[in-house]
Amino acid sequence: MEERTYPLAQPQLSIYAECIAHEGEIIYTIPCLMEFKERLDAERLAHAVEQALSVHDVIFARIFIDDDGEPRMRPEPRPHRVSVPVERMTEARFRQLKPELSQPYNLLGDRLFRACVYETEEHLYLFFDFHHIIFDGSSINIFIEEIGAAYEGRQLEFEAVTGFDVAAKDAEDRKSPAYDDARQWFVNEFQGCETSSLPAPDHTGAKGDWGHIDVPIGISHDVISRFCKQVGTSWGGFVCGVLGRLLAVYAGKDEAVLSTYYT
């Protein structure tokens, strides 16, 4: 029987292109380090993580380049075999190790997640890290809930609709008249806009560099959440809008155009 593979969905393709352009760098990863105040059983926790991982097929996707030069996903057959190690060390050693927990991924061929339980004389830690191409912010909440359920001895079930199913539907949708209409909307909407929204350099020949600044806006999380609900947008959509407005002001333009994989 011919092995079934799947295309990357549009958001995944955008992430893929960015990561290939910055190979060897830590970008588009979702690391999480949990510190447990109460003493849990380390091996039992590791086993719970293994169970939570094993019920999501797309987590085990391997990305490869097909004969046409296109990136695709290859699923691993069930049952998924995964081992979450338990490492024991001193608290001082863990603090030395902590900055090195996040590492770049080899996007082509490797598994795109890591997980490990660390036990010291003071705390129990769970570290997991997923590549954003198979995982997002909503996935974190689901994953943590499933770890808790598995730790308590509850049986986890495979998801009814996998990330592979979503990617396959995305590929079909791209062939539809509705998709062509949506593409034309963007063509019309941005017609005449400047393609570059970057600020003009203020030093001739000077090379730009990254900078960082924090400006408190004095608006609470609850106020923004209520606003998003009122206008029917998500936090991601809100942040994209704020970024567009900020970029326009910073560049001295009436409007700005920015590219993002946000859908």
Protein Blocks (a to p, Z undefined) as FASTA:
>chain_A
ZZddddddfklmmmmmmmmmmghiaehiacdddddfbacdfklmmmmmmmmmmmmmklmp
ccdddfkopacddddddddddddddddddfklmmmmmmmmpccddfbhpacbdcdddddf
kbccddddddfklgcfklmmmmmmmmmmmmnopacdddfbdfklmmmmmmmmmmpmklmm
mmmmmmmmmgoiafblcdcdfbehiacddddddddehiafklmmmmmmmnopafklmmmm
mmmmmmmmmnopabdcdddfbZZ
